[in-house]
């Protein structure tokens, strides 16, 4: 049996660890408006930036 766990909104360190995405590069793309707010990233109530783990795959595959 294969199990799949959705991670949803995660901190940049998780994106770096599991997807190889450097935090600085993510921040630069976000600040340039290349990543859609609310879909790929969001700023939470604790003022931290979170990225959507699964939506990133869709962004890479479809450019959306």
C-alpha positions in Angstrom: 0.0 0.0 0.0 1.3 3.4 -0.9 0.4 6.3 1.3 0.3 9.9 0.2 0.2 12.8 2.7 -0.7 16.2 1.5 1.5 18.9 3.1 -0.4 22.0 2.0 1.1 25.3 3.2 4.7 24.9 4.4 7.6 27.1 5.3 10.4 27.8 2.8 12.7 25.4 4.7 10.4 22.5 3.7 10.3 23.6 0.1 14.1 23.7 0.1 14.5 20.4 1.8 12.0 18.4 -0.3 12.0 20.3 -3.6 15.4 21.8 -3.7 14.1 25.4 -3.9 16.4 27.9 -2.3 14.6 30.3 0.1 16.3 33.4 -1.5 15.3 32.4 -5.0 11.7 31.8 -3.9 11.7 35.2 -2.2 13.0 36.9 -5.3 10.4 35.3 -7.6 7.7 36.2 -5.1 8.8 39.8 -4.9 9.0 40.1 -8.7 5.4 38.9 -8.9 6.3 35.6 -10.7 4.4 33.6 -8.1 0.6 34.0 -7.6 -0.3 35.1 -4.1 -2.9 32.9 -2.5 -2.1 30.0 -4.8 1.6 29.5 -4.6 2.4 31.6 -1.6 0.7 33.5 1.2 1.6 35.6 4.2 -0.1 34.2 7.3 -1.2 35.9 10.5 2.2 35.3 12.1 3.8 37.4 9.3 5.6 34.4 7.9 5.6 33.4 4.2 4.2 30.0 3.4 4.3 28.1 0.1 1.8 25.6 -1.1 3.7 22.3 -1.5 1.3 20.6 -4.0 0.4 23.8 -5.9 4.0 24.2 -6.7 3.9 21.0 -8.8 1.0 22.3 -10.8 2.9 25.6 -11.3 5.9 23.8 -12.7 3.9 21.4 -14.8 1.5 23.9 -16.3 3.2 27.3 -15.8 0.2 28.4 -13.8 
